[in-house]
Amino acid sequence: MITIDTDNMPALTDDGSVLPVPSHVVLHHLCTSAIKNGVLAVADTTRYRKKVSFFSFFERIEG
């Protein structure tokens, strides 16, 4: 068993000097649904700075 003495540890703070704040961030999220009633749905969300775009695509799957 390991015992850690937290009395002598420094408090955890959010140190902004570790990583600089990026000038911009691009995030992409892709999601799909299960095939329901022969339809497959795919969606993509993109965020760049404070702008967000959303794209959805629906395709009928012939069984």
N, C-alpha and C positions, 0 to 999 in steps of 0.2 A: 504494500500500500504506500502511496506517495502522498505526503502532506505538504501543502504549499502555504507558506506564511504570507498572507496578503497585507499584513501591516507594513511591511517594508517595500512593497511594490508601488511604483508611481501610478497615479490615477490615469486612466485611459481618456485621452482627449482627441478631438478631431484635429489633426495636425495638417494644415493646408500647405505646409512646406514640403511634404513628402511627394505629392504629385501635383503638378500644375493643373489649373482648371483649363480644359480644352477650349479652343476658340469656337469650335462647333462639334456637334455630335450627330452621327447618322445612325439611327436604329431601324432595323428591319425585323418585322414579325410576320411569319408565315403560318397560317393555320389551315387545316382541312377538316372536313366533316366526314362522318361515316356515310356511306351510300344509303340514302333513304328514298324510297319510292322511285328508284332508278335515277336519282340526281346526286351528283357529287359537287360539293361547294368548296372552293378554294378562295382564301382571302389573304391579302398582303397589306400591312400597315407600315408606312415609312415616316419617320420623324426626322426632320432636319431643323436644327435650332428650335424655333417655336412653331414651325409649320408642320402640319400633319396631313398626309394623303392616305386614302383608303381605297383599295381596289378589290372588287369581288368578282368571281367568275363562277358561273353555274353551267354544268355540262350534264346532259342526259346520257346515261350509260345504258346502252342497249344490251339486254341480257340474253 
